[in-house]
Amino acid sequence: MSKSLPASKKVMVNYLSELLTEDKPAAVIRTEEEKQLERLMQQVNVVEQKSPEEKVQTTTDLKAKKYIDKTVKISKEIDQTEKLTTAKAQGGIKLDKLKSYREGDFQAMFFDVAGLIVAVPLIELGGIHNVEKTTALMGKPNWFSGVMVHRDEKINVVDTALWVMPEKCDQKLKNSLNYQYIIMLSDSNWGLSAEKLVDTVILKQDDVKWLDSPSKRPWLAGLVKDRMCALLDVESLIKLLNQGMGK
């Protein structure tokens, strides 16, 4: 079955399998990996295979709702978001206080990078822009695509595939990347490159396998079980990017 998967889909299967099996005994790894790979292969084309009535929001729908415009709120929690924004402007809230998504249901947005589906808590989403011209800077890591200017705002653009899974990014995969969107991280000037916007869903706490213990990947808040995708810890990710560090 895996032979029929596109190269980018195989990357997602292999990479998420590594995330799921990290730091576990070999005997356990073998058993769980087989199960996880089987589930991933069944779900790997979920975005393309969904019927119209099953899709929460297609990319076309997102555009129609001005999903890409940073000035338009996309969360149903708009009132809460506006209150947090006001409080931050007054210097009363730190970034880690935004982790209200760790209590009760919360919304998350899913996007696609080289076949790897990534989720970001909507409360930590700073906005979404279309990809525009970026200016490369000397002396920056290879995952730093450059600076993009949007409405007089300078955005540091991250090549998400190179940052998240550099060991998987051979030349063939790099050439196949077709970034169309920039996913802004909270109120920082960092943006992640994305190929496709998938949808937004409401998640329950039990829907996520939270990684609360110290991890080799502090940017990873947990794994969304049903979709088998990575949920970002935006605060930790911003700290790593500010330090010029890879994953």
N, C-alpha and C positions, 0 to 999 in steps of 0.2 A: 504493500500500500504506500509506503514512504517513497517508492521510486517515482510515483506519479506527482509528488509534491514539487512545486517550483523551488528553486534554490533559496529564495528569500524565506519561504515557508519552513524549509528544513532548518534554517538558521533559528527561527523562532522556536521550533520544537526542541532543538538541541540546547539553546540558551536557557529557556525556561526550565528544562529538565535539570540543568546545572544549578539554577537558583533553588529549585525545590529539594535537591539532594545534598546541598552544601553542608559539610560538617557532620554527616550521618555515617554510621558504620557501613562498611562495604556490603554486608549481607542485606541490610535494610535498603541501601541505595538500589541494589539490583531489582528487588521486588517492587519498590515504589516507582522506580524509573519506568519499568515496563507498563505499569498502570497509568502513569502520568502521560507517557508518550502515546498510548492508545487513545486516551481522552483528547489529547492535543491534536492528534491526527484527525479525529472525528470532528473537531471544532475549528480546525485551522482555516477553513474557508467560510467561516460563519458569516462574515460580512457580505460576501458575494452570494451565499446560498439563501439568506433570509428572504422570505416572501414579503411582499409589500406590507401586508397587515402585521407582520412580525417586527418590522423595523420601527424602532422608536423615533429616530430621526435620521434621514439620509443626508449626505453632504449637500444635496440640492436643497433639502428642507432647511438646513442650517444657514445656507446662503440667503434663502428667501426670508428668513427671520433676522437678517443682518447679524448673523452669529459672529461674523468676522470683525465687525466694528467694535473697537475697544470701548467706545462711548456708550454702547448699548449693553445693558445687563442681560445675561443669558440665564441666570439662576432664578428659580422660583423663590429662592430665599433672598430676594432683592432687598427687602427691608433690613434684614440682618446684615447684609453686605455693606449697605450704605452706612449703617450705624458704626460698623467696624472701621470703615474708611475714614469717617469723621473723627473717630476716637484716635486713630493712628495719626491723623493730621495734627491733632492736638498733643501728640507725644504721650498719650496715655496707655498705648497698647504695644507690646512687643510682638514679633512675628510668631513666637511659640504660643501665644495666647489664641491664635487663630485655629488651634487644633480642636475646635468644638466638634469636628467630625468624629472624634473618638467617643462621643456619647450619642447614642441613638442613631436613627437613620441619617444618611447624608447623600448628597449628590456627587457624582464623579463624571468627568468627561473622558472618553476613550479616543485615542488617536493611534495611527498606524505609522510605524517606521520600519521599513525593510521587512515587513511581514510580522514584526514584533508589535503587539498591541500594548500600549501603555496607558495608564489611567492617572488622572490628577484630580484631587478633591476640588470641587467647584469653588469652594470658599477660598482656595489658594490660587485660583486662576486669575491672572492679572489682565487677561484679554487675549484676543487672537487677531493676527494681522496676515494679510497676503504677503508672500515673499516679494521683496523688492531688491534693488541693487545693494550689494554689500561691498564694503571696502576692506580688503585684507590689511592686517597690521603685522609688521615685522616682529619677530621674537616671540610670537604667541604659539601655544600648543597646536598640534594638527587638528584638534577637534574644534578649535575656535575659527569659525567661518569668516568672521569679520564684523564690522559695525554697519548696521542698517539704520538709516534715518527715516523716521516716520512721524510726520507732523511736528517737526523740530525736536523730536525725542530720539536720542541715540540708544540703539538697542544692540547689546552684545549677543550675537547669534551663535548658537551651539550646533555643531553637526551631531545630532543626537545619536546616530548609529555609531559614529566614531567614539563618542564619549561613553555610551552605555556598554557597547560590546566591541571594543577595538580588535580583539583577537579574532572576531568573526568577519571583519571588514577587509576582505581581499579586494583586489582591483576590480574584479567582475561585479562584486556587490556595490562598490562605490560608484561604478559607472551606471548602475541600474537605478540609483536613488533619484527620485523626482520630488524634491521638497516643494511644497506649495504654500505652507502655512508656518507661522511663527507663534508658538504657544508661550505666552508671557508667564513668568513665575512670580506670583504674588505682586508686591509693589516694587520689585527689584527691576533692574534694567537688563536682566537676562531673559533670553527667549530660546526655546527649544524648536528645532526644525522638525516639521511633520509632513508626511506625504499625504495622508488622508485624515479627515475628521470622521470618526465612526458614529458615535451617539453619546447621549448623556442618560444616565440611569440613576435611580435611587437605590443605594446599597444599605443593607442592614449590617450591624456589627459582625454577625455570624457569617456574612458573605465573604469576609476577608480573613485570611490567615495572617494575623498581625505578627510582625517580627520585633518584639519588644526587647529581647535580649541583645547584647552587643553583637554586631554583625560586621562582616567584611565589607558589606555594602550599606553604609548608613543612609544612603539616598533612597533605599528601598523600605517603604513603610510596611508593606505586606504584599500578599498575592490575592487577587480576586479569584476565588475558588472556581466558580462556574465558568468563567471566561479564561482562566489560567493565564492571567496577565499581571504585569507589575504595577503596583500602586506606589506613586512617588511620595517620598517624604520631602516636600518642597523646601522646608526650612534647612534641612541638612544638605540638600542639593545646592542651594544658594551659597551656603558656607563653603562647600567644596569648590564651586566655580569661582567665588571671590578669592580663594587661595590659589587659583590656577591649577587645581588638582583634577586628575581624571578619577574614574570610579575606584 
